Structure formats: structure tokens, C-alpha cells
Amino acid sequence: MSVGVWADNSNGLVAVIATGGTIASERDETGAAKPSLSGENLLSGLAGDTVAVKPVELMAKDSSSLTISDMQAISDAVAKELADPSVRGVVVLHGTDAMEETSLLVHLQHSLSKPVVFTGAQFTADHPQSDGPANLRAAIAASKDASNIDKGVLLSFGGKLLPVWGLYKRSADDADAFDLAGPAIHSQSPRLSVPIDAIRVDIVAIHPGCDAIHIEASLNAGARGIVLSALGSGNANPRIVEAVRRCSERNVPVVVSSRVPVGQLLAGYGGGGGGHDMGNVGALHSTTLRPGQARILLASLLASSASREEMVRAFNDFRG
């Protein structure tokens, strides 16, 4: 990790943690986009801005290739900047493919004493419509605003400032790429600060007529938990219900989410394979979080040795 300081820091620094992603990418001679720009490179494009920034070079990866250990390393890097008294705010530059996962992990693991804001880009740095510089400026501005501390970790992207609880990427080619799966809430969740890099949680996609072979494969691979990307409001079929029962008997929690991007999920359907039936055999139902974020929350709960009651409350948006 390398660090440098730009401009006068008498009013405190904004730490900008570079992890790669499209915002740091240019296309090579083959036309493939690859992370090639450092945080210092990206900040140099903001010449003339008066804010004092500290680039932190952590990694240079496409977020699609991030591991749980990488996400934990990013969270640990945020913790280091939160503990630095010279830092007034933290910005994380991150790829969009896994932005929702890493940002939620940071949100769950840290009590904020200063704003933490994620950002990135949809278009590479050498694209004629490059959106990285505008997103970076907006994220730095948000990280300087102390009123954002109580909102939890935030995403600044495409002109929006969003809480990360319920965040999902809604577009592959629009500069306004992110939205929330449910109502905007600033979850005051308890800190789940135990590292999750040793916890395996798998996501299994459900489709009409599917069998349970992928659930069985996850169990055989040693998954500590499973998230179902189910149909509709969290539905499947009788074979999946029986597989959930087997998971429950082996003390492997199953969380039911949905491939539907928006709306609160309710375990209301029966018929032998609905969300209500899965709940009857031990599944947990995720009210808001979609599969990617549900995986991060479940891993965090498992790492923290949470009780079933704590898990139920967590997936009900920490309400009641």
C-alpha cells in the first residue's frame, strides 16, 4: 500500500482508497479494458480542486474478480483511515460489479466517526463519456460533509447519494447505474465486525423446474450458509423445499432472496414450493437485500456466531 498527500491538509484530509475497477481502467491495444490507473493518477485529474486528498493504493482489480478476502482487506483499509485523526472523510474507488457487496460489508463492520463514501464509473477513463471524474468529485464532496456520518456507508454515483443497505446495480450501460431494492433506510445495525474471509456462503439460482443439485453441491463443498436467488417474492418448488429441510437438519442456514430486483419480499406463497413452505422448514426470508448483499450479511452473521433470532431480525432490516 502506498500513500501520498496532495495539497494543504490543515483542515483534514480525504483518504481515497484505490481498488481498481472501471474508474481506473483504460483499453489496451486489444480493446480490453483493464485497471491501469493508480489513485494518484485519478486524483491528478482533479488539479485545481482545493480539497486535500491522500491517495491510498490498495489493489488494482476488476471487482468481478474480488474474493471475500479482498473485500475484507478493503474493509480493513477503511478501518485504518477511520482511525487516522488527520483524515476527515474516506472515499473508496471500486468496480461496479461488486460495489453493493463490499460497501455493505464496510457498513456492517464499522461504527463511523467520519463519512465513508464508495464510488466508481460505468465508462473507462479513456472513454469519451467517462463518468469517473464527476463521480470522484461528488464522492469527495460527500465525504467532507459531517452530516453524512449518521447515514452509514454511502454510494455517490451518477448524481445520486444512496445508502448502501438494499443497494443493487440496475444497469450495465447507464451512468445512473444503481438504485435501492426497497425504501431508503439508514440501518442502525449492530456491528458485525468479525472478519468474514474464512466463511463460505454460496448463492444458488432458482429457475422453474430446477432440482436441488446445486444446493447439494454447496453442502458437499462445505458451505456454511446458502442464499437462494429465488423466483418472485422468494418462491421455488417442492424439491427445493426438501433441500432446505436437509440444510436445516445440518445447521446450514438458508436465506431466501429473489432474482426480482425491486420490492419488499414476503413469504406468503404455499402450494408446496412457495416462500411460506420454505419458512416452515427453516429458511430465513430476506425482506430487502438481494442475493449479493444477503450473502455478505449471512457471512457476517455466521462469523459473529449470531443466533437464529438475530439472523431473523437482521434479514428483516433489523426491525422488531
RADA-V136271 format. One record per backbone hydrogen bond with DSSP energy under -1.0 kcal/mol. CO is the residue of the C=O (numbers start at 1). NH is the residue of the N-H. Records with the same first field share a line. If there is no record, write none. Layout:
BEGIN
CO = NH  NH
END
This chain:
BEGIN
2 = 57
6 = 53
9 = 12
13 = 88  89
14 = 54
15 = 91
16 = 56
17 = 93
18 = 58  59
19 = 61
21 = 24
22 = 25
24 = 36  37
25 = 125
26 = 34
28 = 31
32 = 28
34 = 26
38 = 42
39 = 43
40 = 44
43 = 46
44 = 47
46 = 49
52 = 14
53 = 6
54 = 16
55 = 4
56 = 18  58
62 = 65
63 = 66
67 = 71
68 = 72
69 = 73
70 = 74
71 = 75
72 = 76
73 = 77
74 = 78
75 = 79
76 = 80
77 = 81
78 = 82
79 = 83
84 = 87
86 = 13
89 = 15
90 = 117
91 = 17
92 = 119
93 = 19
98 = 102
99 = 103
100 = 104
101 = 105
102 = 106
103 = 107
104 = 108
105 = 109
106 = 110
108 = 192
115 = 90
116 = 154
117 = 92
118 = 156
119 = 94
124 = 127
127 = 130
131 = 135
132 = 136
133 = 137
134 = 138
135 = 139
136 = 140
137 = 141
138 = 142
139 = 143
145 = 148
146 = 149
148 = 151
149 = 152
153 = 164
154 = 118
155 = 162
157 = 160
160 = 157
162 = 155
164 = 167
166 = 181
168 = 179
175 = 177
177 = 170  171
179 = 168
181 = 263
196 = 199
200 = 224
202 = 227
204 = 229
207 = 210
212 = 216
213 = 217
214 = 218
215 = 219
216 = 220
217 = 221
218 = 223
219 = 222
225 = 202
226 = 255
227 = 204
228 = 230  257
229 = 206
230 = 259
231 = 234  235
235 = 231
237 = 241
238 = 242
239 = 243
240 = 244
241 = 245
242 = 246
243 = 247
244 = 248
245 = 249
246 = 250
247 = 252
248 = 251
253 = 226
254 = 284
255 = 228
256 = 286
257 = 230
266 = 268
269 = 276
273 = 236
274 = 278
275 = 279
276 = 280
278 = 283
279 = 282
284 = 256
287 = 265
290 = 294
291 = 295
292 = 296
293 = 297
294 = 298
295 = 299
296 = 300
297 = 301
298 = 302
299 = 303
300 = 304
301 = 306
302 = 305
307 = 311
308 = 312
309 = 313
310 = 314
311 = 315
313 = 318
314 = 317
315 = 287
316 = 319
END
